[in-house]
């Protein structure tokens, strides 16, 4: 009898233990799923980029997607629905906004079948392999092509009906980007309101966005606000720079303090919607940025200001600080833009909004440390300053003379007989001198310009026995070896801690199983 009881107890304990283990596993999996869903439902803010294609020698779609991955860019907005780019984005985790160009509004707004064809050709054909999340219908239609305004809502509704027919209306949102100019009297934000002449279109549009849970897309540029209000709007406020309380903008009606122009612009949109009894539509900033170069009438379009604005913008969004009116919600922002569109028409600034040149080298180095990996790869380490292609010899020679003279760059290595003298041409010598100055200045923003004839690159320009000043191969061997040793030691320490943690976890599992066994076995004995 004792043997049977012991055998029965062992079987019972084994079954109970397996049952408990299975139940625990189910709970753990449910918890993970719940956490993922919770994270998705929170709608955590992100920074995306706009991709314009008025670029000479634009990267191929495959190269573009590889570059997006390298820079950890997870959200992009296209100004059309380029089939080759959409194909290249297939099976990536990159979220995409596709767009209906303004010149297609007439056809789509006038025909449901045309709208259905557009959805079939540009969305259904790629989704879900390509993660299309939103459709932007037109761009600043109400202010740039007002003659097409009556077609805007019909086009949106026709496209939405096509999404419903494809059963994609819950996965893909549809909206239309508008310019800040649709908001009148934007400061103080509490007094803002939409241009009332546009209300016959804006009111039903907002009602549609509310009904479908879609955002109001807005293109918001503090740069233009500053340029139009110089002397009134502080530059520091436009660039997200810290301000003393006395310099903060205060809304006299709400006493809310505004430390950035962008926050004030976003809140002016919220107040404008509130005046029309719309309070459940969020603002998505589909464009914002700062040009890095301009003509004589655009003195604030500089590399320093562009770097400061976009770096601080990224931090501001990812810090999830919200706005004074809505501190609980932070609008996501798409930076305008990924590449300098050098084929754009004047003014000069139109071709200089990009974070990168068309060949994927950075226009300037974003200071985004502490904000994750976004746009941090290959933009903060081992960069060089070299002469741009296509610059005339006389201009390069003048820049070279300045670098080796007043700029106090070390130009000894490009003298006859030295390692970097060959090839003996102005471009090669200028590149070395530019990099010497750039490295001497600590690779600071603005130190690689030389009146627009230099650019930053992540490719080491060293060749043969010629090592450029910034080359880790030549000048940083000792430091690099030290860093590698430190890094290996650090990695080993992390691995040791992980191993110890794993061993502790195993001990806890064994202890838990022992406790279960002891309780069950003891109950059988009783």
C-alpha positions as CSV (number, residue, x, y, z in Angstrom):
1,X,0.0,0.0,0.0
2,X,2.9,2.3,0.9
3,X,4.5,1.7,-2.5
4,X,1.3,2.4,-4.4
5,X,0.7,5.6,-2.4
6,X,4.3,6.7,-3.1
7,X,3.9,5.9,-6.8
8,X,0.5,7.7,-6.9
9,X,2.0,10.7,-5.2
10,X,4.9,10.9,-7.7
11,X,2.5,10.7,-10.7
12,X,0.2,13.3,-9.2
13,X,3.1,15.7,-8.4
14,X,4.5,15.2,-12.0
15,X,1.1,15.9,-13.6
16,X,0.5,18.9,-11.3
17,X,4.0,20.3,-11.9
18,X,3.5,20.0,-15.7
19,X,0.1,21.6,-15.4
20,X,1.6,24.5,-13.4
21,X,4.4,24.8,-15.9
22,X,2.0,25.0,-18.8
23,X,-0.2,27.5,-17.0
24,X,2.8,29.6,-16.2
25,X,3.9,29.5,-19.9
26,X,0.5,30.6,-21.1
27,X,0.4,33.5,-18.6
28,X,3.9,34.6,-19.7
29,X,2.9,34.5,-23.4
30,X,-0.3,36.4,-22.7
31,X,1.7,39.0,-20.8
32,X,4.1,39.5,-23.7
33,X,1.2,39.8,-26.2
34,X,-0.5,42.3,-23.9
35,X,2.6,44.3,-23.5
36,X,3.0,44.5,-27.3
37,X,-0.6,45.5,-27.8
38,X,-0.3,48.1,-25.0
39,X,2.8,49.6,-26.6
40,X,1.0,49.7,-30.0
41,X,-2.1,51.3,-28.5
42,X,0.0,54.0,-26.7
43,X,1.0,55.2,-30.1
44,X,4.5,56.2,-29.0
45,X,5.8,59.2,-30.9
46,X,8.4,58.8,-33.6
47,X,10.5,60.8,-36.0
48,X,10.3,59.9,-39.7
49,X,11.7,61.5,-42.9
50,X,10.3,62.8,-46.1
51,X,11.9,61.4,-49.3
52,X,11.9,63.8,-52.2
53,X,13.3,62.6,-55.5
54,X,14.4,65.8,-57.2
55,X,18.0,64.6,-56.7
56,X,20.7,64.1,-59.3
57,X,22.2,60.6,-59.0
58,X,19.5,59.4,-56.5
59,X,20.3,56.1,-54.8
60,X,18.6,53.1,-56.4
61,X,15.6,51.8,-54.5
62,X,17.6,48.9,-53.1
63,X,20.4,51.2,-52.0
64,X,17.9,53.6,-50.5
65,X,16.3,51.0,-48.4
66,X,19.7,49.7,-47.3
67,X,20.6,53.3,-46.3
68,X,17.3,53.7,-44.4
69,X,18.1,50.5,-42.4
70,X,21.6,51.7,-41.7
71,X,20.3,54.9,-40.3
72,X,17.6,53.1,-38.3
73,X,14.8,55.1,-40.0
74,X,11.5,53.4,-39.4
75,X,9.0,55.8,-40.9
76,X,9.1,57.4,-44.3
77,X,6.8,59.6,-46.4
78,X,6.8,59.4,-50.1
79,X,5.4,62.1,-52.3
80,X,3.9,59.6,-54.6
81,X,3.6,55.8,-54.7
82,X,6.7,54.9,-56.5
83,X,6.4,51.2,-57.4
84,X,10.1,50.4,-57.3
85,X,10.6,52.0,-53.9
86,X,7.5,50.2,-52.5
87,X,8.8,46.9,-53.8
88,X,12.2,47.6,-52.2
89,X,10.5,48.3,-48.9
90,X,8.8,44.9,-48.9
91,X,9.5,42.7,-45.9
92,X,11.2,45.5,-43.9
93,X,9.9,47.1,-40.7
94,X,9.8,50.5,-42.3
95,X,6.3,52.2,-42.1
96,X,5.3,54.1,-45.2
97,X,3.0,57.0,-46.1
98,X,2.2,56.9,-49.8
99,X,0.8,60.1,-51.4
100,X,-1.7,61.1,-54.1
101,X,0.0,64.0,-56.0
102,X,-2.1,67.1,-56.5
103,X,-2.4,66.6,-60.2
104,X,-4.3,63.3,-59.6
105,X,-7.0,64.8,-57.4
106,X,-9.3,65.7,-60.3
107,X,-9.5,62.1,-61.7
108,X,-9.8,60.5,-58.2
109,X,-12.3,63.0,-56.8
110,X,-14.5,62.6,-59.9
111,X,-14.6,58.8,-60.1
112,X,-15.0,56.1,-57.5
113,X,-13.7,53.6,-60.0
114,X,-10.5,55.6,-60.5
115,X,-10.1,55.8,-56.7
116,X,-10.5,52.0,-56.5
117,X,-8.0,51.5,-59.2
118,X,-5.5,53.7,-57.4
119,X,-5.9,51.8,-54.2
120,X,-5.6,48.5,-56.0
121,X,-2.5,49.5,-57.9
122,X,-0.7,51.5,-55.1
123,X,-1.8,49.9,-51.8
124,X,-3.4,46.5,-52.2
125,X,-0.6,45.4,-54.6
126,X,2.0,45.9,-51.9
127,X,0.3,45.5,-48.5
128,X,1.1,43.9,-46.1
129,X,4.5,42.9,-47.3
130,X,5.2,46.7,-47.5
131,X,3.9,48.3,-44.4
132,X,1.8,51.1,-45.8
133,X,0.2,52.8,-42.8
134,X,-1.3,56.0,-44.2
135,X,-2.3,57.8,-47.4
136,X,-1.6,61.5,-47.8
137,X,-4.1,62.9,-50.3
138,X,-2.6,66.0,-52.0
139,X,-0.2,68.4,-50.4
140,X,-1.2,71.8,-49.1
141,X,-4.1,71.8,-51.5
142,X,-6.1,74.5,-49.7
143,X,-3.4,77.1,-49.9
144,X,-1.3,76.1,-53.0
145,X,-4.0,74.9,-55.4
146,X,-7.3,76.3,-54.0
147,X,-9.0,75.6,-57.3
148,X,-8.7,71.9,-56.5
149,X,-10.1,72.3,-52.9
150,X,-13.7,71.3,-53.8
151,X,-12.3,67.9,-55.0
152,X,-10.3,67.2,-51.9
153,X,-12.9,65.6,-49.7
154,X,-14.6,63.7,-52.5
155,X,-11.2,62.2,-53.4
156,X,-10.5,61.3,-49.7
157,X,-14.0,59.7,-49.3
158,X,-13.6,57.8,-52.6
159,X,-10.2,56.4,-51.6
160,X,-11.6,55.5,-48.1
161,X,-14.5,53.6,-49.7
162,X,-11.9,51.7,-51.8
163,X,-10.0,50.9,-48.6
164,X,-13.2,49.6,-47.0
165,X,-13.9,47.4,-50.0
166,X,-10.4,46.0,-49.6
167,X,-10.9,45.6,-45.8
168,X,-7.9,47.8,-45.1
169,X,-9.7,50.8,-43.6
170,X,-8.7,49.9,-40.0
171,X,-5.0,49.3,-40.9
172,X,-4.4,52.3,-43.2
173,X,-5.4,55.8,-42.3
174,X,-6.1,58.5,-44.8
175,X,-5.7,62.3,-44.5
176,X,-4.3,65.3,-46.3
177,X,-1.3,67.5,-45.4
178,X,-2.0,71.2,-45.0
179,X,0.1,74.3,-44.6
180,X,0.3,76.3,-41.4
181,X,-1.3,79.2,-43.3
182,X,-4.8,77.7,-42.9
183,X,-4.5,78.8,-39.2
184,X,-5.0,82.5,-38.6
185,X,-3.8,84.5,-35.6
186,X,-1.6,81.6,-34.4
187,X,-0.2,83.3,-31.4
188,X,-1.2,83.3,-28.7
189,X,-2.4,79.7,-29.6
190,X,-5.6,80.0,-27.6
191,X,-6.8,82.7,-30.0
192,X,-6.0,80.7,-33.2
193,X,-8.7,79.8,-35.6
194,X,-8.9,78.3,-39.1
195,X,-9.4,80.6,-42.0
196,X,-13.2,80.9,-42.0
197,X,-13.4,81.0,-45.8
198,X,-12.1,77.4,-45.8
199,X,-14.6,76.1,-43.2
200,X,-16.9,74.6,-45.8
201,X,-14.1,72.2,-46.5
202,X,-12.3,72.0,-43.2
203,X,-15.4,71.2,-41.1
204,X,-16.4,68.1,-43.0
205,X,-12.8,67.1,-43.4
206,X,-12.3,67.2,-39.6
207,X,-15.5,65.3,-39.1
208,X,-14.2,62.6,-41.5
209,X,-10.9,62.4,-39.6
210,X,-12.8,62.1,-36.3
211,X,-15.0,59.4,-37.6
212,X,-12.2,57.3,-39.1
213,X,-9.6,57.9,-36.3
214,X,-7.2,59.6,-38.7
215,X,-4.8,62.4,-37.9
216,X,-4.8,66.0,-39.2
217,X,-1.6,66.2,-41.2
218,X,0.1,69.6,-40.9
219,X,3.3,70.9,-42.5
220,X,4.8,73.2,-39.8
221,X,8.0,75.2,-40.2
222,X,9.3,77.4,-37.4
223,X,11.9,78.6,-39.9
224,X,9.3,80.5,-41.9
225,X,7.6,81.9,-38.7
226,X,11.0,83.2,-37.6
227,X,11.8,84.7,-41.0
228,X,8.5,86.5,-41.2
229,X,8.6,87.7,-37.6
230,X,12.3,88.6,-37.0
231,X,12.7,90.8,-34.0
232,X,9.5,89.4,-32.5
233,X,10.1,85.6,-32.4
234,X,13.5,84.8,-30.8
235,X,15.8,82.6,-32.9
236,X,16.6,80.4,-29.8
237,X,12.8,79.8,-29.4
238,X,12.6,78.6,-33.0
239,X,15.5,76.2,-32.5
240,X,14.4,74.6,-29.3
241,X,17.2,76.2,-27.4
242,X,16.8,76.7,-23.6
243,X,15.3,80.0,-22.6
244,X,15.3,82.0,-19.4
245,X,11.7,82.3,-18.1
246,X,11.7,86.0,-19.1
247,X,12.2,85.1,-22.7
248,X,9.6,82.3,-22.9
249,X,6.4,83.1,-24.9
250,X,3.4,83.2,-22.6
251,X,-0.2,82.8,-23.7
252,X,-2.0,85.6,-21.8
253,X,-5.3,83.7,-21.9
254,X,-4.1,80.4,-20.5
255,X,-0.8,81.5,-18.9
256,X,0.9,78.5,-20.6
257,X,4.6,79.0,-21.3
258,X,6.0,78.2,-24.7
259,X,9.7,77.4,-25.1
260,X,9.5,76.4,-28.7
261,X,7.7,77.8,-31.8
262,X,6.8,74.3,-33.0
263,X,4.8,73.6,-29.8
264,X,3.0,76.9,-30.2
265,X,2.2,76.0,-33.8
266,X,0.9,72.6,-32.9
267,X,-1.3,74.0,-30.1
268,X,-2.7,76.7,-32.4
269,X,-4.0,73.8,-34.6
270,X,-5.6,72.1,-31.5
271,X,-7.3,75.3,-30.5
272,X,-8.5,75.9,-34.0
273,X,-10.1,72.4,-34.0
274,X,-11.6,73.0,-30.6
275,X,-13.3,76.2,-31.9
276,X,-15.0,73.9,-34.4
277,X,-16.0,71.4,-31.6
278,X,-13.4,68.8,-32.8
279,X,-11.4,67.5,-29.8
280,X,-10.5,63.9,-30.7
281,X,-8.3,64.4,-33.8
282,X,-4.5,64.3,-33.2
283,X,-2.0,66.4,-35.1
284,X,0.6,64.6,-37.2
285,X,3.4,66.9,-38.4
286,X,4.1,65.6,-41.9
287,X,6.8,68.2,-42.6
288,X,9.2,70.2,-40.4
289,X,12.9,71.2,-40.9
290,X,15.4,73.9,-41.4
291,X,17.5,74.7,-44.5
292,X,21.3,74.5,-44.2
293,X,22.1,77.0,-46.9
294,X,20.4,80.0,-48.5
295,X,21.0,83.1,-50.6
296,X,21.7,86.6,-49.3
297,X,18.1,87.1,-48.2
298,X,18.2,83.9,-46.1
299,X,21.1,84.6,-43.6
300,X,19.7,82.2,-41.1
301,X,19.7,79.2,-43.4
302,X,23.0,77.8,-42.1
303,X,24.4,74.5,-41.2
304,X,24.7,75.4,-37.6
305,X,21.0,76.3,-37.4
306,X,19.8,73.3,-39.4
307,X,21.9,71.0,-37.2
308,X,20.6,72.6,-34.0
309,X,16.9,72.6,-35.1
310,X,16.8,69.0,-36.4
311,X,18.9,67.6,-33.5
312,X,16.7,69.3,-30.9
313,X,13.6,68.3,-32.8
314,X,14.5,64.7,-32.6
315,X,15.2,64.9,-28.9
316,X,12.0,66.9,-28.3
317,X,9.8,64.2,-29.9
318,X,11.6,61.2,-28.4
319,X,11.5,62.8,-25.0
320,X,7.7,62.6,-25.2
321,X,7.3,66.0,-23.5
322,X,4.1,66.9,-25.5
323,X,3.0,70.5,-25.7
324,X,1.9,73.0,-23.0
325,X,-1.7,72.3,-24.0
326,X,-1.3,68.5,-24.4
327,X,1.6,67.4,-22.3
328,X,0.1,63.9,-22.3
329,X,0.5,63.5,-26.0
330,X,3.5,64.1,-28.3
331,X,2.9,64.6,-32.0
332,X,5.1,62.5,-34.3
333,X,7.1,64.4,-36.9
334,X,8.5,63.8,-40.4
335,X,11.7,65.8,-41.0
336,X,11.8,67.6,-44.3
337,X,13.9,66.0,-45.7
338,X,16.2,63.1,-46.1
339,X,18.2,64.3,-49.1
340,X,19.1,67.7,-50.5
341,X,17.0,68.0,-53.7
342,X,19.6,69.8,-55.8
343,X,17.3,69.9,-58.8
344,X,14.8,72.2,-57.1
345,X,14.3,75.7,-58.4
346,X,15.5,78.8,-56.5
347,X,15.7,80.2,-53.9
348,X,18.9,78.4,-52.8
349,X,17.3,77.1,-49.6
350,X,14.8,75.0,-51.6
351,X,17.7,72.7,-52.6
352,X,19.2,72.5,-49.1
353,X,16.7,71.1,-46.6
354,X,18.2,67.6,-46.6
355,X,20.0,65.8,-43.8
356,X,22.2,64.1,-46.4
357,X,23.6,64.8,-49.9
358,X,22.2,62.7,-52.7
359,X,25.3,60.4,-52.4
360,X,24.2,59.6,-48.8
361,X,27.0,61.6,-47.1
362,X,25.7,63.8,-44.3
363,X,25.3,67.5,-44.8
364,X,26.1,68.0,-41.2
365,X,26.4,65.8,-38.1
366,X,23.2,65.5,-36.1
367,X,23.8,65.6,-32.3
368,X,21.3,62.8,-31.4
369,X,23.3,60.9,-28.7
370,X,21.0,59.6,-26.0
371,X,18.0,59.4,-28.4
372,X,18.6,55.9,-29.5
373,X,20.0,54.7,-32.8
374,X,17.9,56.9,-35.0
375,X,20.0,58.7,-37.6
376,X,23.1,58.0,-35.4
377,X,24.8,55.4,-37.5
378,X,27.9,56.8,-39.4
379,X,27.1,60.4,-38.5
380,X,28.9,60.7,-35.2
381,X,32.1,58.7,-35.6
382,X,35.0,58.7,-38.0
383,X,33.9,61.5,-40.4
384,X,36.0,63.5,-42.8
385,X,35.8,66.7,-44.7
386,X,36.6,66.6,-48.4
387,X,36.3,68.8,-51.5
388,X,33.0,68.4,-53.4
389,X,33.0,67.2,-57.0
390,X,32.4,69.6,-59.8
391,X,33.8,72.7,-58.1
392,X,36.0,74.9,-60.3
393,X,39.7,75.0,-59.6
394,X,39.9,78.7,-58.8
395,X,37.3,78.5,-56.1
396,X,38.9,75.4,-54.6
397,X,42.4,77.0,-54.6
398,X,41.0,80.0,-52.7
399,X,39.5,77.7,-50.1
400,X,42.7,75.7,-49.9
401,X,44.7,79.0,-49.4
402,X,42.5,80.0,-46.6
403,X,42.6,76.6,-44.9
404,X,46.4,76.5,-45.0
405,X,46.7,80.2,-44.1
406,X,44.3,81.9,-41.8
407,X,42.6,78.6,-41.0
408,X,45.9,77.2,-39.6
409,X,45.3,73.7,-41.0
410,X,48.4,71.5,-41.0
411,X,49.3,71.4,-44.7
412,X,52.8,70.0,-44.3
413,X,51.8,66.5,-45.7
414,X,50.8,68.0,-49.1
415,X,54.1,69.6,-49.7
416,X,56.5,68.2,-52.5
417,X,58.0,64.9,-51.4
418,X,55.5,64.2,-48.6
419,X,53.1,61.3,-48.4
420,X,50.0,63.2,-49.5
421,X,51.5,65.4,-52.2
422,X,50.4,62.9,-54.9
423,X,48.1,63.1,-56.8
424,X,49.4,66.7,-57.3
425,X,46.1,68.5,-58.0
426,X,44.0,71.1,-56.2
427,X,41.1,68.9,-55.3
428,X,43.4,66.3,-53.5
429,X,45.3,69.0,-51.7
430,X,42.1,70.9,-50.8
431,X,40.5,67.7,-49.4
432,X,43.5,67.1,-47.1
433,X,43.6,70.7,-45.9
434,X,39.8,70.8,-45.4
435,X,40.0,67.6,-43.3
436,X,42.9,68.9,-41.3
437,X,40.9,72.1,-40.4
438,X,37.8,70.1,-39.7
439,X,39.5,67.7,-37.3
440,X,41.4,70.6,-35.7
441,X,38.1,72.2,-35.0
442,X,36.8,69.1,-33.3
443,X,34.5,68.2,-36.3
444,X,32.2,70.9,-35.0
445,X,29.1,71.9,-37.0
446,X,30.0,74.4,-39.7
447,X,33.7,73.6,-39.8
448,X,33.3,71.7,-43.1
449,X,31.8,74.2,-45.5
450,X,34.4,76.5,-47.0
451,X,31.8,78.6,-48.7
452,X,29.9,75.6,-50.0
453,X,32.8,73.7,-51.7
454,X,33.3,71.0,-49.0
455,X,31.2,68.1,-47.7
456,X,31.3,65.6,-44.8
457,X,31.9,62.0,-45.7
458,X,32.1,58.7,-43.7
459,X,34.4,57.2,-46.2
460,X,38.1,57.4,-45.2
461,X,39.8,59.4,-48.0
462,X,43.3,58.1,-47.1
463,X,45.1,56.4,-50.0
464,X,48.4,54.5,-50.3
465,X,50.8,55.9,-47.7
466,X,48.8,59.1,-47.3
467,X,46.8,59.1,-44.1
468,X,44.2,61.9,-43.7
469,X,44.2,63.8,-40.4
470,X,40.9,62.1,-39.3
471,X,41.9,58.6,-40.3
472,X,41.8,56.1,-37.4
473,X,44.1,53.9,-39.5
474,X,46.9,56.4,-39.2
475,X,46.5,58.7,-36.3
476,X,44.4,56.7,-33.8
477,X,45.9,53.3,-33.8
478,X,46.9,53.4,-30.2
479,X,43.6,54.9,-29.2
480,X,41.7,52.4,-31.3
481,X,43.6,49.4,-29.7
482,X,42.9,50.8,-26.3
483,X,39.2,51.2,-27.1
484,X,39.0,47.7,-28.5
485,X,40.5,46.3,-25.3
486,X,38.2,48.4,-23.1
487,X,35.3,47.3,-25.3
488,X,36.2,43.7,-25.1
489,X,36.6,44.0,-21.4
490,X,33.2,45.7,-21.1
491,X,31.5,43.1,-23.3
492,X,33.1,40.3,-21.3
493,X,31.8,41.9,-18.1
494,X,28.3,42.2,-19.6
495,X,28.5,38.5,-20.7
496,X,29.6,37.6,-17.2
497,X,26.7,39.4,-15.6
498,X,24.3,37.9,-18.1
499,X,25.6,34.4,-17.3
500,X,25.4,35.0,-13.5
501,X,21.9,36.4,-14.0
502,X,20.9,33.3,-16.0
503,X,22.3,31.0,-13.3
504,X,20.4,32.9,-10.6
505,X,17.2,32.5,-12.7
506,X,17.8,28.8,-13.1
507,X,18.2,28.5,-9.3
508,X,14.9,30.3,-8.8
509,X,13.2,28.0,-11.2
510,X,14.5,24.9,-9.3
511,X,13.6,26.5,-6.0
512,X,10.1,27.2,-7.2
513,X,9.7,23.6,-8.5
514,X,10.9,22.3,-5.1
515,X,8.4,24.4,-3.2
516,X,5.6,23.1,-5.4
517,X,6.7,19.6,-5.0
518,X,7.0,19.9,-1.2
519,X,3.6,21.5,-0.8
520,X,1.8,18.9,-3.0
521,X,3.7,15.9,-1.5
522,X,3.0,17.1,2.0
523,X,-0.7,17.5,1.3
524,X,-0.8,13.8,0.1
525,X,0.9,12.7,3.3
526,X,-1.8,14.5,5.3
